Structure formats: structure tokens, C-alpha cells
Amino acid sequence: MGIIGDGLDRAVQQAFTRPIPKSAGAQMRYLVKQLKGTRAVAEALGVSQRTVERYVKDQIRRPRADLAQRLEDAVRARWQPRVRERARRQAATTAGLVVDVRARFGFTAAPGTTDDARLRHLTLALPPHHAARLFDAQDGGVSEQQLRALAAEALAEVYFRDGGRRATGLEVEFTDVEHVEFDL
């Protein structure tokens, strides 16, 4: 996806109550159960159906590095869907999100003013309605650029405009993102 979408996914994955299966065989068996067959797993991972069957029977124990990463990502994407949904719902209704970001922030202003874009490191608590907008947009399949725009709007509202108490109408530019981490 992108840096914002992946950050949202990592935040939700922190709510897991059990770790994902460790061995390749256990991961394959989980995927076979979830996708209801070895053929679907083979298509999802880009390997042959026979290879999937050999992992399920523990005839192969260690996958190549690229397959191991695809396998872990596929399992992680399907792991504990009810826990994941509950964490997202809680963040969107009551708890909100904490965002830690290092990026270049600037404003629309006259040239030569002190409002030129500069690198800032911010750690802020976003209210639940901003979390809901980010999660809804992610579920809607919007692009990474649109997620960045929503994150920039949330940061502008909470940090720069202070919830409407100052700098009304200020347009914030959010570029050169170096680091984004979300927490529930």
C-alpha cells in the first residue's frame, strides 16, 4: 500500500491477542483453512498447488525469503479479523489514534515568510472522528495520496489550528514523510 496505509495496518495488528503461527507449515495450514483449498492459496502466493501441499504436510520446512515474506503477509492480513475490527471500531468511536510523524510541514503563505516548509517531528493524539475518517478511507480503497491528505488535515486541525482556536483557514502542506507510526 503506502506509508500511511501500512502504518494504520501495523497499529491495528498491535491489538492481536495471539501471535501469528511461526512455522511455514502452520502458516500454510491456516491459509488453506481460510481460503478453503490449496489451489486458492497457491494462486494467492504465486506458487504451485503441489508446493502448498508439501508445506501443509511439512515435507518442506523453510521457504525462500520472498515466499516467506508473502506467506507471513498473507497470514497477517487474515489473522484475528474480529479482534482487528473491534480495535478499529474502538479507535473510531472512543479512543482515537496517536500518531508519531516526522515530515516536512509548510503553509500556503507569501514567499520569504517564516511559513516555509520545514521538517517537524510531531506526536499527537487524534480524536476519534479523524481515526474514523482514516479507517473509512482505507476501507474504501483510496490512494495513498488521499490518505496523506486526510492525515495532513487531521494534523492541521489538531496541531496547527488547535481545534479551531487559532489559525483558521490555514492550509497545511504535508510532504517528504520520513516516518509515520500510529498507535491505538
C-alpha positions in Angstrom: 0.0 0.0 0.0 1.9 3.1 1.3 3.4 4.6 4.3 0.1 5.8 5.8 -1.9 2.7 5.0 0.8 0.4 6.2 1.1 2.4 9.4 -2.6 2.1 10.1 -2.4 -1.7 9.5 0.5 -2.0 11.9 -1.4 -0.1 14.6 -4.4 -2.5 14.3 -2.1 -5.5 14.3 -0.8 -4.4 17.7 -4.2 -5.3 19.1 -3.8 -9.0 18.3 -4.3 -11.2 21.3 -2.3 -14.2 19.9 0.8 -14.2 17.7 0.5 -15.5 14.2 1.7 -19.1 13.5 5.5 -19.3 13.4 6.3 -22.2 11.1 5.8 -22.2 7.4 3.7 -25.4 7.7 1.4 -23.9 10.3 1.0 -20.7 8.3 0.1 -22.7 5.1 -2.4 -24.8 7.0 -4.0 -21.6 8.3 -4.2 -20.2 4.8 -5.7 -23.4 3.4 -8.4 -23.3 6.1 -9.1 -19.6 5.5 -9.1 -19.8 1.7 -10.8 -23.2 1.6 -8.3 -25.1 -0.5 -4.7 -25.4 -1.7 -5.4 -24.1 -5.2 -6.6 -20.7 -3.8 -3.5 -20.5 -1.6 -1.2 -21.4 -4.5 -2.8 -18.6 -6.6 -2.6 -16.1 -3.8 1.1 -16.8 -3.1 2.2 -17.4 -6.7 3.4 -21.0 -6.2 2.2 -24.3 -7.4 -0.5 -26.3 -5.7 1.9 -29.1 -5.1 4.2 -26.8 -3.3 1.4 -25.7 -1.0 0.5 -29.4 -0.3 4.2 -30.2 0.6 4.3 -27.3 3.1 1.0 -28.5 4.6 2.4 -32.0 5.1 5.7 -30.5 6.5 7.7 -32.0 3.7 9.2 -28.6 3.1 10.0 -26.6 6.2 11.9 -23.5 5.1 10.6 -21.3 2.3 12.7 -18.9 0.2 12.9 -15.4 1.7 10.5 -13.9 -0.8 7.9 -16.7 -0.3 8.3 -16.5 3.5 7.5 -12.8 3.4 4.5 -13.2 1.1 3.3 -16.1 3.3 3.6 -14.1 6.5 1.9 -11.1 4.9 -1.0 -13.2 3.7 -1.5 -14.8 7.2 -1.1 -11.4 9.0 -3.8 -9.9 6.7 -6.3 -12.5 7.7 -5.3 -13.1 11.3 -8.0 -12.4 14.0 -10.4 -10.4 11.9 -12.8 -9.8 14.9 -10.1 -8.5 17.1 -8.9 -6.3 14.3 -12.4 -4.9 13.7 -13.0 -4.3 17.4 -9.8 -2.3 17.7 -10.7 -0.2 14.7 -14.2 0.4 16.0 -12.9 1.5 19.4 -10.3 3.8 17.8 -13.0 5.3 15.6 -15.6 5.8 18.3 -14.0 6.4 21.6 -10.2 6.2 21.8 -8.8 7.8 18.7 -5.3 7.3 17.4 -1.9 8.5 18.5 0.3 9.5 15.5 4.1 9.9 15.6 5.3 11.6 12.4 8.4 13.1 11.0 7.7 15.1 7.9 8.0 18.4 6.2 5.2 20.7 7.0 4.6 24.1 5.4 1.8 26.5 4.8 0.4 28.5 1.9 1.8 31.9 2.6 3.7 34.7 0.9 7.2 33.9 -0.3 10.0 34.7 2.1 7.9 34.4 5.2 8.7 32.1 8.2 6.0 29.8 7.0 8.3 28.0 4.5 8.1 24.2 4.9 10.4 22.7 7.5 11.0 19.3 8.9 9.0 18.7 12.1 8.6 15.7 14.5 5.1 15.6 16.0 3.5 13.1 18.4 -0.2 13.9 18.7 -3.4 12.2 19.8 -6.0 12.4 17.0 -9.7 12.5 18.1 -11.9 9.5 17.1 -13.6 11.3 14.2 -10.2 11.7 12.4 -9.5 8.0 13.1 -12.8 7.1 11.7 -12.2 9.1 8.5 -8.8 7.5 8.0 -10.1 3.9 8.6 -13.2 4.5 6.3 -11.0 5.9 3.6 -8.6 2.9 3.9 -11.6 0.5 3.7 -12.9 2.4 0.7 -9.6 1.7 -1.2 -8.5 5.3 -1.6 -5.0 6.0 -2.9 -2.0 6.7 -0.7 -2.1 10.4 -1.7 -5.7 10.7 -0.5 -4.7 9.0 2.8 -1.9 11.5 3.2 -4.3 14.4 2.5 -6.6 13.1 5.3 -3.7 12.7 7.7 -2.5 16.2 6.8 -6.0 17.6 7.5 -6.1 15.8 10.9 -2.7 17.0 11.9 -3.5 20.6 10.7 -6.8 20.5 12.7 -5.2 19.2 15.9 -1.8 20.8 16.0 -1.8 23.9 13.9 -5.4 25.1 14.2 -5.8 23.7 17.7 -9.3 22.6 17.2 -10.4 25.9 15.6 -9.0 28.2 18.3 -6.3 29.7 16.1 -5.1 29.9 12.5 -8.5 29.4 11.0 -8.3 28.8 7.3 -4.7 27.8 7.4 -3.8 25.3 4.6 -1.1 22.9 5.7 1.2 21.1 3.2 2.4 17.6 4.3 5.3 16.4 2.2 8.6 14.4 2.5 7.3 11.9 5.0 10.2 10.2 6.7 8.4 8.3 9.4 4.8 7.7 10.4 3.7 5.4 13.2 0.1 5.0 14.5 -0.9 3.6 17.9 -4.3 2.8 19.2 
